[in-house]
């Protein structure tokens, strides 16, 4: 086996992503499903970004944050799905050492960023519903950009810490990754030395990036529900709940699998279950986000019609 030197141990130049190879009959149907979902994810999220930028009716903090979420989801899926499609298509299940490192670096960077960004979006909804008279003054462009910057920088700091600790672990030539992507917990398990420190740091950081933003989200929506229940108009209540409903669904779809993957006790974990959870939040959540926000949002649907219909009519002329 070809190896490269890393400290006093040897690290493979090429890793084998076992993925779903223990179920070979599943690979082609899974390839078709993942390919279609990936194309839909690209189209849906690009459409939201374009519409949010070009339509003046969507010039608000909510759609600024939404376009950032769509851009993040585009990067998130592109980090893992093309490699998965390549491995599902044929017998070659390999990924280079550099590609593997880049993958788990980007995966944890973008995952942590999304945790913070979802909390920022809940803060925006809290200000819009609970402080409507001061909303525009408080949520100005400078604050919105600063909040998004905090999310991206926090995710970057998390990834730099975790990735730096992980690449220093000797693998002693072990090159088989029992997953469809290179992910830090899997890479830690592959090491041939004591990884107690790495596991402890990973647990602490994941707990912070999962439970702290989720607590802020729940707190924000606690205040939002209390405020909405005081609204006398049933139309006003419905509008407020519809505005927040999309975000609540997205939060549930993202945090549910993440908690199952990282926060549950290690003794209850199953590798097959972890693979399905990783596939869910790396593909299905970014796929569903555009549909959730467009199907439940009249402003977004109207903006898409104003953008798409003229193009269709022009194409028929």
C-alpha positions as CSV (number, residue, x, y, z in Angstrom):
1,X,0.0,0.0,0.0
2,X,1.3,3.5,-0.9
3,X,1.8,5.6,2.2
4,X,3.0,9.1,3.1
5,X,4.9,10.0,6.2
6,X,3.1,11.9,9.0
7,X,5.3,12.3,12.1
8,X,6.5,8.8,13.1
9,X,3.6,7.0,11.6
10,X,2.4,6.3,8.1
11,X,-0.7,7.7,6.6
12,X,-2.2,6.3,3.4
13,X,-2.1,8.5,0.3
14,X,-5.5,7.1,-0.7
15,X,-8.5,6.2,1.5
16,X,-11.2,3.7,0.6
17,X,-14.7,5.0,1.4
18,X,-16.6,1.8,2.1
19,X,-19.9,3.6,2.1
20,X,-22.7,1.3,1.1
21,X,-20.5,-1.3,-0.6
22,X,-21.7,-4.0,1.8
23,X,-25.1,-3.6,0.0
24,X,-24.0,-3.6,-3.7
25,X,-27.5,-4.0,-4.9
26,X,-28.4,-0.7,-3.3
27,X,-25.7,1.4,-5.1
28,X,-27.4,2.0,-8.5
29,X,-30.8,2.9,-7.1
30,X,-29.1,5.1,-4.5
31,X,-27.0,6.7,-7.3
32,X,-30.1,7.7,-9.2
33,X,-31.9,9.0,-6.1
34,X,-28.8,11.0,-4.9
35,X,-28.2,12.4,-8.4
36,X,-31.8,13.7,-8.9
37,X,-31.8,15.1,-5.3
38,X,-28.5,16.8,-5.9
39,X,-29.7,18.5,-9.1
40,X,-32.9,19.6,-7.4
41,X,-30.9,21.0,-4.5
42,X,-28.7,23.0,-6.8
43,X,-31.6,24.4,-8.7
44,X,-33.7,25.2,-5.7
45,X,-31.0,26.9,-3.6
46,X,-29.6,28.9,-6.6
47,X,-33.2,30.0,-7.4
48,X,-33.7,31.3,-3.8
49,X,-30.3,33.1,-3.9
50,X,-31.1,34.8,-7.2
51,X,-34.7,35.7,-6.3
52,X,-33.6,37.1,-2.9
53,X,-31.0,39.3,-4.6
54,X,-32.9,40.6,-7.6
55,X,-36.5,41.1,-6.3
56,X,-36.9,44.4,-4.4
57,X,-39.9,43.0,-2.5
58,X,-37.5,40.6,-0.7
59,X,-35.1,43.3,0.5
60,X,-35.3,42.4,4.2
61,X,-33.2,40.7,6.8
62,X,-35.2,37.5,6.6
63,X,-34.3,37.0,3.0
64,X,-30.7,38.1,3.4
65,X,-30.3,35.3,6.0
66,X,-32.3,32.9,3.8
67,X,-30.0,33.5,0.8
68,X,-27.0,32.9,3.1
69,X,-28.6,29.6,4.2
70,X,-29.1,28.6,0.6
71,X,-25.5,29.4,-0.3
72,X,-24.3,27.4,2.7
73,X,-26.5,24.4,1.7
74,X,-25.0,24.6,-1.8
75,X,-21.5,24.4,-0.4
76,X,-22.5,21.7,2.1
77,X,-23.9,19.3,-0.5
78,X,-21.1,19.9,-3.0
79,X,-18.6,19.0,-0.3
80,X,-19.8,15.4,-0.2
81,X,-22.3,14.5,-2.8
82,X,-20.1,14.5,-6.0
83,X,-17.7,12.2,-4.3
84,X,-20.5,9.9,-3.2
85,X,-21.9,9.8,-6.7
86,X,-18.5,8.9,-8.1
87,X,-18.1,6.1,-5.6
88,X,-21.7,4.8,-6.2
89,X,-21.2,4.8,-10.0
90,X,-18.4,2.3,-10.3
91,X,-16.0,0.1,-8.4
92,X,-13.5,2.9,-7.5
93,X,-14.3,3.9,-3.9
94,X,-11.1,5.8,-3.3
95,X,-10.4,9.4,-2.3
96,X,-7.0,11.0,-2.0
97,X,-5.5,12.0,1.4
98,X,-5.8,15.7,0.5
99,X,-9.4,15.2,-0.7
100,X,-10.3,13.5,2.5
101,X,-8.8,16.2,4.7
102,X,-10.5,18.9,2.6
103,X,-13.8,17.1,2.9
104,X,-13.9,16.8,6.7
105,X,-12.5,20.3,7.0
106,X,-15.3,21.8,4.9
107,X,-18.0,19.5,6.3
108,X,-17.5,20.6,9.9
109,X,-16.9,24.2,8.9
110,X,-20.2,24.4,7.1
111,X,-22.1,22.2,9.6
112,X,-21.1,24.4,12.5
113,X,-21.8,27.6,10.5
114,X,-25.4,26.3,9.8
115,X,-26.0,25.7,13.6
116,X,-25.2,29.3,14.3
117,X,-27.0,30.7,11.3
118,X,-30.2,29.0,12.2
119,X,-30.0,30.6,15.6
120,X,-29.4,34.0,14.0
121,X,-32.5,33.4,11.8
122,X,-34.6,32.7,14.9
123,X,-33.3,35.9,16.5
124,X,-34.5,37.8,13.4
125,X,-38.0,36.2,13.7
126,X,-38.0,37.1,17.4
127,X,-37.3,40.8,16.6
128,X,-39.8,40.9,13.7
129,X,-42.7,39.5,15.8
130,X,-41.9,40.6,19.4
131,X,-40.3,44.0,18.6
132,X,-42.1,45.0,15.3
133,X,-41.8,48.8,15.8
134,X,-38.1,48.7,16.4
135,X,-37.4,45.8,14.0
136,X,-36.1,47.9,11.0
137,X,-34.0,50.1,13.2
138,X,-32.3,47.2,15.1
139,X,-31.9,44.7,12.3
140,X,-30.1,47.1,10.0
141,X,-27.7,46.0,7.3
142,X,-24.6,46.4,9.5
143,X,-26.0,44.1,12.2
144,X,-27.2,41.5,9.7
145,X,-23.8,41.3,8.1
146,X,-22.1,41.1,11.5
147,X,-24.4,38.3,12.6
148,X,-23.7,36.3,9.4
149,X,-20.0,37.0,9.8
150,X,-20.1,35.6,13.3
151,X,-21.7,32.4,12.1
152,X,-19.1,31.9,9.3
153,X,-16.2,32.7,11.5
154,X,-17.4,30.5,14.4
155,X,-17.8,27.6,11.9
156,X,-14.3,28.3,10.6
157,X,-12.8,28.3,14.1
158,X,-14.5,25.1,15.0
159,X,-13.2,23.4,11.8
160,X,-9.6,24.6,12.2
161,X,-9.5,23.3,15.8
162,X,-11.1,19.9,15.0
163,X,-9.2,19.4,11.7
164,X,-5.9,20.3,13.2
165,X,-6.3,17.8,16.0
166,X,-7.5,15.1,13.6
167,X,-4.7,15.3,11.0
168,X,-2.1,14.8,13.7
169,X,-3.5,11.4,14.6
170,X,-1.4,8.5,13.3
171,X,-3.4,6.0,11.3
172,X,-0.6,3.3,11.0
173,X,-1.5,2.6,7.4
174,X,-5.3,2.1,8.0
175,X,-7.0,3.4,4.9
176,X,-10.6,2.0,5.0
177,X,-13.2,4.5,6.0
178,X,-16.5,2.9,7.1
179,X,-18.6,5.7,5.7
180,X,-19.4,7.4,2.4
181,X,-17.5,10.6,3.4
182,X,-14.5,11.6,5.5
183,X,-15.8,12.8,8.8
184,X,-13.9,13.6,11.9
185,X,-15.5,11.1,14.3
186,X,-14.8,8.3,11.8
187,X,-11.2,9.4,11.3
188,X,-10.7,9.5,15.0
189,X,-11.9,5.9,15.3
190,X,-9.3,4.9,12.6
191,X,-6.4,6.1,14.7
192,X,-4.0,3.6,16.3
193,X,-3.3,5.6,19.4
194,X,-5.2,6.8,22.4
195,X,-7.8,9.4,21.2
196,X,-9.4,10.3,24.5
197,X,-8.3,13.9,24.2
198,X,-9.7,14.2,20.6
199,X,-13.0,12.6,21.6
200,X,-13.4,14.9,24.6
201,X,-12.7,18.0,22.6
202,X,-15.0,16.9,19.9
203,X,-17.8,16.2,22.4
204,X,-17.4,19.5,24.0
205,X,-17.4,21.5,20.8
206,X,-20.3,19.6,19.3
207,X,-22.3,20.1,22.4
208,X,-21.6,23.8,22.3
209,X,-22.5,24.2,18.6
210,X,-25.6,22.0,19.0
211,X,-27.2,22.7,22.3
212,X,-26.3,26.4,22.7
213,X,-27.8,27.5,19.4
214,X,-30.7,25.2,19.8
215,X,-31.4,26.6,23.3
216,X,-31.4,30.1,21.8
217,X,-33.8,29.0,19.1
218,X,-36.2,27.4,21.6
219,X,-36.0,30.5,23.8
220,X,-36.7,32.8,20.9
221,X,-39.7,30.8,19.8
222,X,-40.9,30.6,23.4
223,X,-41.2,34.4,23.4
224,X,-42.6,34.4,19.9
225,X,-45.4,32.0,20.8
226,X,-46.3,34.1,23.9
227,X,-46.4,37.2,21.7
228,X,-48.5,35.6,19.0
229,X,-51.1,34.2,21.5
230,X,-51.7,37.8,22.6
231,X,-52.6,38.9,19.1
232,X,-56.4,39.4,18.9
233,X,-56.7,38.9,15.1
234,X,-56.9,35.3,14.0
235,X,-55.4,36.5,10.6
236,X,-52.5,38.1,12.4
237,X,-51.9,34.9,14.4
238,X,-52.0,32.7,11.2
239,X,-49.6,35.0,9.4
240,X,-47.1,35.0,12.3
241,X,-47.2,31.3,12.7
242,X,-46.8,30.8,8.9
243,X,-43.8,33.1,8.9
244,X,-42.0,31.1,11.6
245,X,-43.3,27.7,10.6
246,X,-40.8,27.2,7.8
247,X,-37.9,28.0,10.0
248,X,-39.1,25.6,12.7
249,X,-39.4,22.8,10.2
250,X,-35.9,23.5,8.9
251,X,-34.5,23.6,12.4
252,X,-36.1,20.2,13.2
253,X,-34.8,18.6,10.0
254,X,-31.3,19.8,10.7
255,X,-30.9,19.4,14.4
256,X,-32.7,16.0,14.7
257,X,-30.1,14.0,12.7
258,X,-27.2,16.0,14.1
259,X,-28.3,15.2,17.7
260,X,-28.7,11.5,16.7
261,X,-25.3,11.5,15.2
262,X,-23.2,13.4,17.7
263,X,-24.9,13.9,21.0
264,X,-26.4,10.5,21.7
265,X,-24.3,8.1,23.9
266,X,-21.6,6.3,21.9
267,X,-22.8,2.9,23.2
268,X,-26.1,3.3,21.4
269,X,-24.7,4.2,18.0
270,X,-24.9,2.0,14.9
271,X,-22.7,2.7,11.9
272,X,-25.4,2.0,9.4
273,X,-27.7,4.3,11.2
274,X,-25.0,7.0,11.3
275,X,-24.5,6.7,7.5
276,X,-28.2,7.2,7.0
277,X,-28.3,10.2,9.4
278,X,-25.2,11.7,7.6
279,X,-26.9,11.2,4.2
280,X,-30.1,12.9,5.6
281,X,-28.5,16.1,6.8
282,X,-25.9,16.3,4.0
283,X,-28.5,15.8,1.2
284,X,-32.1,15.7,2.1
285,X,-32.1,18.7,4.4
286,X,-30.5,21.1,1.8
287,X,-32.9,19.6,-0.7
288,X,-36.0,20.2,1.4
289,X,-35.1,23.7,2.6
290,X,-35.9,25.6,-0.7
291,X,-39.3,23.8,-1.0
292,X,-40.2,24.5,2.6
293,X,-39.5,28.2,2.3
294,X,-41.1,28.6,-1.1
295,X,-44.2,26.5,-0.6
296,X,-45.1,28.2,2.8
297,X,-44.1,31.7,1.8
298,X,-46.4,33.9,-0.4
299,X,-43.7,36.6,-0.9
300,X,-41.2,34.0,-2.1
301,X,-43.7,32.3,-4.5
302,X,-44.7,35.7,-5.9
303,X,-41.0,36.7,-6.5
304,X,-40.3,33.4,-8.2
305,X,-43.3,33.9,-10.5
306,X,-42.2,37.4,-11.3
307,X,-38.7,36.1,-12.2
308,X,-39.5,32.8,-13.9
309,X,-42.7,33.5,-15.9
310,X,-41.2,36.4,-18.0
311,X,-38.3,34.1,-18.9
312,X,-40.7,31.3,-20.0
313,X,-42.8,33.7,-22.0
314,X,-39.7,35.3,-23.6
315,X,-38.4,31.8,-24.5
316,X,-41.7,30.9,-26.3
317,X,-41.6,34.1,-28.5
